[in-house]
Amino acid sequence: MSAFKQFLASDIIVTPFEVNKSFTFEGSDFTDSNVSIDRFLGKNIETKVFVSGSNPTTGTISVEDQELIYNSVKELYYSNHLSSSYSDNVNTASLFPGRDAEGDRLVGTTQSDGRYYNYPQTDLTFEKFFPTGSNNIIGVISIPSRLYGNYIQPKSFEFTAPSGSITDDGEGNIIYNNQICGNIFYGQGIITLTSDSIPLNDGYGSGKYGSVIYGLGDAQFIENFVTASNVTCSFSSSLDIFETQYKCTLRESEFNLSLNPSLTSGSTQITASQGTFFTPGQFLNDFATGSLFSPYLTTVGLYDENQNLLAVGKLSQPLATSPTTDTTILINIDR
């Protein structure tokens, strides 16, 4: 038999805690439906084509327009950095109450942060480059949220291709050979390759002698990471799990009488298709009337307001209720 008690707001505590998991995927795993790490080339197309489907496409899983990839990344992540790689400031007027007889006036201009929100990954001021020349190429690696959770753990990302490895520095930069070649946006699972700081534009004259990419330009450097099949991607995810603690408190004056009908004399047995039941009699048996008799708890159930059973907690051993002190049972549920 069951006895019910309503929870108070103070009896329920929800506590978040962060969990992490590391992943490593080979290039052949990227297209698996449970992984789906996509890679794109974005291009600032010089000659505009107004025929649907005429622009070059990109994507190893989904097919997208290269120009749309370029424009989307520019608008979302770099719109404050197109003319100044340290973020473009905007001029705003200041309000001076009662400045003159005409009343409050907006006077002068002051410089403030950029007008767009470009998902900054740090409070530090650092260079953030985006190429705007005709036919410039960018690379994008997209990791789905079901893998990274809330965000990619800083300093955990590494992507290896035949041309070498790129990593993140924990501040939103992608590093190749100790040089910044793009950015990572931890909360969106987006990695961009712009390769401005990689001295490759002049071919053999500026490529690092002896390196795999000796003699390659920026576009080829990016394409090696975006289009190569022999690649490996590793990172750590971060996810908040919420633990709900229910405090079930039995006061010393509560639940000291068992509701089991077998404790009463004259209880009646009823057999039905659902099982065998007992209806309680009118009097307690002698062994249940003594001051030393105490009911035992074996199971705690959590119900909603309609008395639908939602969860069941089994005690490791029967617990006797106390007639002198309060008894508290803690139930923790992770979700």
N, C-alpha and C positions, 0 to 999 in steps of 0.2 A: 504494500500500500504506500501511497505517497502523501507528503505534506508539502505545502507550497509557501513561499515567502517572496515578497516583492523586493527587487533590488532598489537601492537608493543611488542617486547619481554619484555619490562619494564611494560607492562600492565598486565602481567600474573605472579602471585606469588603462588608457591606451598609450603605449610606449613605442615609438619608432626606433629601429636600430638598423644599421647599414650592414649589408652583406656583399661580398665580392666573389667573383669567379673569373678565372683566367680561361681564355680561348686561344686556340691555334688552329688555323685552317690552311690547307693546301689549296692551290689554284683550282684543282679539280673539284673541291668541295664548295666553291663559291656559288655555283648554280644549283646546288641542292635546295629544295624547297624549305628546308629547316634552317638554312644558312642565308642564302640570297644576298651575298655581298656584291653590289653592283659597282661598275667602273664606267666613267664617262669621259669623253673628250669634249670640251667646249671650245668654240671657235668664234672669233669676232670677224664674221664674214664681210669682206670688203665689197663684193658685188652682191647687191640685194636681189633676190629672186622672189617674185610675188606669186609663183605657181605653187600650190599646195603640194607638199611632198618632194619638192625639187632640191631642198637643202640637204646636205649630208647628214646622216643620222649616226647615232652612237649608242653604246650600252651593251653590256655582256649578258644581261637578263632582260630588262625592259628596253624598248627602242625609243629614243628621244632625239629631238632635233638638236644638232650641235650648237646652233645659234641660240636656241632657247636655254640650253644648259649654261652657256656663257653669260647671257643676260640675267638669268635667275641668280647665279652665284654673285654677279656684280651687284645686283640690287640688294640681295639679302645680307651679304657679308662684307662688301667693300664700298658701298655707296658713299661713306664718309672719307674714303681714302683715295679717291680718284685723282685729285690734284695735289694732295699732300699725304704722303704715306704715313704721317703721324696723326691723321684725322683732321678733316677740314672743320675749322671753327665757323660759326655763324654769328652775324651781328644781331643783337637784340636791343630794343629800347628799354630805358629804365624809367620807372614812375617816381616823380617827385611831387608828393602831396602839397598843394597850396603854393606852388612855385611862384605864381604871379596872381594878379587880380582875376584872371580868367579861370582860375581853379587848377585842378590837378592836370599835369601834363606829362606825356611821354617824351623824354628828352634824351638826345644823344644815342649812341650805340655802344654796346659792350660785346665782347666776344665770349661765347660759351661753347659747350660741347656740340658736336655735330648734330644735325637735325634728324638723322636716322639712327635707329638702333641696330647695330651690326654684330650683336652677340659677342661682346668683349669677353675674353677668357681670363683676364687678369686686370687688376687695378693699376698695373704698371703702364707707363707710356712706352710703346715700342713700335717699330716700323712694321707696316702692313702693306704689302705691295700687290697691285693688280694690273696686269698688262692691258693697255688700251689701244695699241697699234692695230692697223688693219691686218686681218688674218692671224692675229696672235692666238696661241693655243693655251688652254688651261686643262688641268686634269682634276677629276673628282672621284673619290672613293666613298661610297655610301654604305654604311653599316646599319642594318635595321635595328629598331629600338628593342625588339624582343631579344636581341643578343646583348646590347649594352645597358639595358635597364634605364636608370635615371641619367647616367652619363658614363663616358669612358674614363676610367681612372687616369689622371695625369701621370705622365712618365711611363705608361704601360704600353703605348702603341708602337708597333714595329712592323714594317712592310718590306719584304725582301723580294727583289726581282733580279734578273740577270745583270742589270746595271749597277746593283748595289743595294744598300738598305737605307730606309728613311725611318726616323724615330721622332717622337715629340719631346720637347724640353720641359713639359709641365706648365708652361706659360702660354700655350696656344700656338707655338711655332713648330713647323716640321723641319727637321734638320737632316742635311745630307753632307757628309764630310765636313762637319763643324760649321756649315753654312746654312742659312735659312733659305728654304726653297718652296715654302708654302705655309699653310696654317691648318690647325685642327680645331674643330668646334665640338668640344666634348659632349655637350648636352644635346646635340643634334646628330651625332655620329657621322659628321661630314669632315672629310679630309680634302683640302684643295692643294694643288701643285701649281705654282706660278713661276718658280725657279728664277726669280729675278737676281738673286744673289749668287747663282751658280754661273761662273764665268765660262759659258760655253758658246755664246753667240758668234764668236770669231773663229770657231772651228779649231784647227790644230794650233792656232796662235794663242788661244787662251784656255783650251782644255788641259786638265791636269795630266801631265805625261805619265804613262804607265797605268792609268785608270781605265776601267772598262768603257767609260764614256768619252775617252780621248777623241776629239775631233767631232763630237756631236753638238748640235745646236739645242736651244731650249725645247723646241717642239719634239725633237727626237728623244731628248731626256725624259720628257713627260710621257710620251707614247710608250717608252720602254716599261714604265710602271703601270700604265693603264691597259695596254693591250697584250702584254706578255702573259703566257699561260703558265710558265714555270715560276710561280710566285707563292709567297707565304705571308699570311696576315695573322698577327697575334696582338691581343689586348686584354685588359681586365675590365669587367663590367662592375657597376655599382647599382645596388637596388635597395630601397628602403622596405623593410618588412615590419608590419605593425603587429605588436604583441598586445593582446587585450587580456587584462587580468581581472577576473571576477572574484570579489571577496564575499564569500558566503559565511555570514556570522550567525551563529546560533546562541541566543542569549541563554543565561542559566535557567530561565523560566520557560524556555521554548523547547518543543520536541522531546519532552521527557516522558511522553506516553506513546507507546507503540500503537500504530493503527492496524496491526496485523490481526485479522479476525480470529485467528486460532488462539489468541490469548483470552478470548471470552468463552464463557460456558454457554452451551446451547447454540453455537454457531452452526449454520446450515450449509451443507455442500450442494452446489449447483453445477451440473455438467452441461456444457453447451458445445456447439461446434468450434467455438473459439478456445475452449479449454475448460478447466475446472476452477470454480470460484467458491468463495465462502462469504456468506452474509454474517455480520457480527451478531453475537448474542447480547443479552442485556447486562451480564455481570462478568467481571474479570475473574479468571482462575486465581486460586490462592497464591500460586508462585509469582504472579505479576502484581500483587498488592503490597509486597514488602518494600520497605524504604531502600533496600539495597538493589532492587531491580532497576536496571537501566537499559533502555533500548540501544541498539547498535546501528550505526550508519554504514552502508556498504556502497551506495551509489548516489551520485549527485547529477541531476538532470537540469539543463537550461531550457526554458520555454519562452515562447513569445507571448504577446498579449492575448493571443487566442488559444493559449495553452497547447500549442503545437511543439512537440519535442524537437529541439534544434541540435543539442549536443549532450553526450553522456560521458560522465567521468567516473571511473571505477577506482575506489580506494584500494591500496595494496593489501590492506587487511581491515576487518571490521573495526570501526571506531565507536567507542562508548560515549554517549552524550553525558555531559557533566551537569549535575544539579547545583553546583557551587560556583563555577566559573564559566565564562563565555568560551565557545569553541569556534575557531575560524578555519575555514577550508579555502585555500587559494586555487583557482582554476586558471591556467594560462593557455591561451589559444593564439597561435601564430597564423597570420594570413598575409 
